[in-house]
């Protein structure tokens, strides 16, 4: 009987989808999730929604986050469960 881990960590091929995510390099992992992340991004933008993420290059600390819309990115500060607009990036 094969366990879930044995099934997911097959090393019979070197193709990126046949290797456990824990054994991938940062670049290989990024490539594996690229199509899924693009799909999620397009679905959000089609609904006039946005994506939220932390970017250490523009966020001074973890109380800040980026809201990415179809046509712009905004830096916001999270305070008391609310996002306060800081500036357009």
Secondary structure, 3 states (H helix, E strand, C coil): CCCHHHHHCCCCCCCHHHCCHHHCCHHHHHHHHHHHHHHHHHHHHHCCCCEEECCCCCCCCCCEEEEECCCCEEEEEEECCEEEEEEEC
